[in-house]
Amino acid sequence: MEIKSATFVVSNSDYRKCPESKLPEYAFIGRSNVGKSSLINMLTRNKNLAKTSVKPGKTQLINHFLINNEWYLVDLPGYGYARISKNARSQWQHMISDYILKRENLANLFVLVDSRIPPQQIDIDFINFVGRNGIPLTLIFTKTDKQKQRDIAATVNGMKRALSETWEDLPEMILTSSVAQSGRDHVLFRIEQINNAIKSEQ
């Protein structure tokens, strides 16, 4: 798959106000500062599409981008640390969970985790929450250019061991680096696979 067009459509704080189109949606989420915006910009080859910041919590709404007039890329607020009030954090969590659980045309949720650090309980808990609710899921390990291959493998294997305690079949896992421009084709191929499966069922 090649992305020929990527257009910002709308930002919302309520899944019910998201675009009415029935086009499939592929949402990206992760802990704050995991490199989500950089990954989205790499995928679309548009460095200005998603806002990046050194400060966690830049994304505060559900952002829809129309890709090739065929599907939506959805940028969700990060979970975990951000310099916001407890009330705002609670509103974020409600907004995110509502979108994930109630958005009927959500075709796949890409959960981003930092390849540089051991599996974090907040990530494991969130992934298990998604799995328990039967939401299609793919894991993306970010920032793989920052460390050696053996260290990346240790992080991935650690995540596999942690998830094996509750998962019978582990979700697909993809290694990426926005700096090295690696993993882009794998992510887009995964989206293309799902798109083709959806079309075959229609």
LUMFI-376293 format. One line per field, with one value per residue (C-alpha): z, y, x; residue number from 1. Coordinates in steps of 0.5 Angstrom, whole numbers, plus 500, padded with zeros to 3 digits. Example, Ala and Ser with C-alpha at 12.3 -4.5 7.8 and 13.67 -1.06 7.14 Angstrom:
residues 2
zz [516,514] .
yy [491,498] .
xx [525,527] .
k [1,2] .
//
This chain:
residues 202
zz [500,499,502,496,500,508,510,517,518,525,532,537,545,544,539,537,534,530,522,520,514,515,512,517,522,524,531,534,542,547,553,553,549,546,539,536,533,530,527,524,520,518,516,512,510,512,518,520,520,527,532,536,542,547,553,554,553,546,543,547,542,538,531,524,518,511,508,500,501,503,511,517,521,528,533,540,546,550,556,563,565,562,566,566,572,575,572,565,566,568,562,557,560,559,552,550,552,549,543,543,546,542,535,530,525,529,524,528,534,534,541,541,546,548,545,550,556,560,559,563,568,565,558,560,563,557,552,557,557,549,549,554,550,543,540,534,536,534,538,535,538,537,537,535,533,540,542,540,537,543,547,543,543,550,551,546,549,556,553,550,557,560,555,555,562,560,552,548,542,542,538,532,534,529,530,528,528,526,525,521,517,519,520,515,510,515,519,512,510,516,514,507,509,514,509,504,509,510,503,502,507,504] .
yy [500,507,513,518,523,524,530,532,532,533,533,531,529,525,518,520,526,523,522,519,515,507,507,503,506,505,508,509,510,509,512,519,521,514,517,516,523,522,515,517,523,517,513,519,522,528,531,536,532,530,535,533,535,534,535,529,530,534,530,531,530,524,526,523,524,521,517,516,517,510,509,513,514,516,519,518,521,518,514,515,521,528,534,535,535,529,531,532,525,522,525,523,516,516,519,513,508,510,510,504,500,503,506,500,502,501,496,495,499,500,500,503,501,504,499,502,500,493,492,497,495,500,498,491,493,497,491,486,491,491,484,482,486,483,489,487,489,490,492,497,498,505,508,501,506,508,501,494,489,484,489,490,483,482,488,484,477,480,483,476,473,478,477,470,470,472,471,465,467,473,480,481,485,490,494,501,507,514,516,510,510,502,498,503,498,493,497,499,492,490,496,493,486,488,493,487,482,488,488,481,480,486] .
xx [500,502,499,498,493,492,488,486,478,476,478,473,472,466,466,459,461,466,465,459,462,463,470,474,478,485,487,494,495,500,503,505,511,512,513,506,506,512,510,504,508,513,507,504,511,508,512,507,501,500,503,509,512,517,512,507,500,500,494,488,482,480,483,481,485,482,487,487,479,479,480,481,488,485,490,488,490,496,495,499,503,501,501,494,489,486,479,482,485,479,475,481,480,473,473,479,475,468,472,475,469,463,466,463,468,474,478,484,488,495,498,505,510,517,522,528,525,522,515,511,505,501,502,500,494,491,493,489,483,483,484,478,474,475,478,483,490,497,503,508,515,517,524,528,534,536,539,542,538,539,536,530,529,529,524,520,521,519,512,511,512,508,502,502,500,493,493,492,494,499,497,502,508,512,518,519,523,521,528,531,524,523,517,513,511,510,505,501,501,497,492,492,491,485,482,482,479,473,472,471,466,462] .
k [1,2,3,4,5,6,7,8,9,10,11,12,13,14,15,16,17,18,19,20,21,22,23,24,25,26,27,28,29,30,31,32,33,34,35,36,37,38,39,40,41,42,43,44,45,46,47,48,49,50,51,52,53,54,55,56,57,58,59,60,61,62,63,64,65,66,67,68,69,70,71,72,73,74,75,76,77,78,79,80,81,82,83,84,85,86,87,88,89,90,91,92,93,94,95,96,97,98,99,100,101,102,103,104,105,106,107,108,109,110,111,112,113,114,115,116,117,118,119,120,121,122,123,124,125,126,127,128,129,130,131,132,133,134,135,136,137,138,139,140,141,142,143,144,145,146,147,148,149,150,151,152,153,154,155,156,157,158,159,160,161,162,163,164,165,166,167,168,169,170,171,172,173,174,175,176,177,178,179,180,181,182,183,184,185,186,187,188,189,190,191,192,193,194,195,196,197,198,199,200,201,202] .
//
